Amino acid sequence: ALVTFHQFVKPALLKIMGCTYSGQLTLQAVLTKTVKKKQGRLEFVRAKLNSTLDGLTVTPVDGQESHMLGGLALANCLMHFPAEDSMLDAGTMVAVELLDWFGWLTTLTDPLQAALEYP
């Protein structure tokens, strides 16, 4: 429910409130471990985005089920797992969307750095 809120409800609320909302900040990162799912639907995988000397990497966190809030608490991004795929191998370049629960990332000069530093 929280991921659905982040994807659909929060943008609608911000628009109703008259806030300028430029959409989610989406980046590309290298997946650090293989992930699997059933083919046929887009999934947003809770993950931790990290910056290394080689660029951005993303690692899925434990606890992907909707009732497991621990995984969501550890995540700083949502990794896009395309509907047509059933497996993404480690080393694959994937789209990641920074989690911005309070809308503060869109007001910063360097939202990526802020997201990486946020616990």
N, C-alpha and C positions, 0 to 999 in steps of 0.2 A: 504494500500500500504506500510506503514512503517513496519508493522509486516512481510509482505512478504519480504521486503528488508532485515530485520533482520534475517529471517529464511533461505533465499536462496541466495540473491545477495551478502550480506556482506561476508559470508564464501567463496564464489567463488572469490570475489575481493581480499580477503586476500591471498588465494592460488595463484592467478595469480601474486600478488606482492611478492611472495616468503616467506611470513610470515609463521611461524610455527603456525598452528591453530589446537588446540586439541579438538575443538567442543564446544558446549554450555555447561555451567556449570548447571547441572540439579540436583535438590535436592528433598526431600520429605517434605511436610508440611501438617498440619491439616487445613482443610477448615473451616472457621469461620461462613459461612452462606450458605444456600441452593441455588444452581444455577440450571437453567433449560435451555434446548435448544432442537432443533429438532434432533432426532436420525439420524445417517447416515454419519456424517462427523466429523473429528477431528477439534476441535476449540482451539485456543490459546486465553485464557481469560486474559485480562489486569488486573493485580492484584498488591497488595502491600504485600510484604513479611515482616514479623515481627519476632523478636526473643523474646521469653518469658522465664520464669523460667522453663516451661514445654517443651520447644522446639520451633520449627518453626511453625508459623501460616501464613495462606494466606487469604486475603480478596479481593474479586473482587472489582474493582473501578467502579464508575458510568461512563457511556458513553462508551459502548462497540462497537458502530457502527463505521465503518471505517472513516466516516467524522468527528468524534468527537475526536479532538486531546487532549482535556482536560484530558480525562481518561488515555490516553497514557502518558501524561506528569506527571501524578501522580503515574503511575505504576513503579515498580522496577523489575517486573518479569512477565512472561507469564505462566499462569496455563494451563496445558494440560487437555482438556476435551475430553476423548476418544470418538471415533465415535459411538461405540456400546451403549453408555449411553445417556439418555435423561434428567437425573437428578442426581445431586450429593448432598447428604445431608450434612449439617453442621456436622463436626466431622470426615468426610471421609479423609483419607490420600491420597494426590494427588501429582503428579509430577509438579514441578515448575522449570522454566528455567530463570535464571537471565538475565535481559536486560543489554546488554553491547554494547551501540551504538558506542563507540569509540575504542573498543578493549583493553581497559586498564585493565579490570578485569583479563584477562588471564596472565598479567605480574606481578600480585601482589602475595605476600606470602599468604594472607588471603582474597581472593576475596569476600567471603560471608560477612565478617565484613565490607569491603569497600562498598558493595552494600547496606547493611542495614543502613550505615551512610550517604550515598549519598541522598541528598534531593529529 
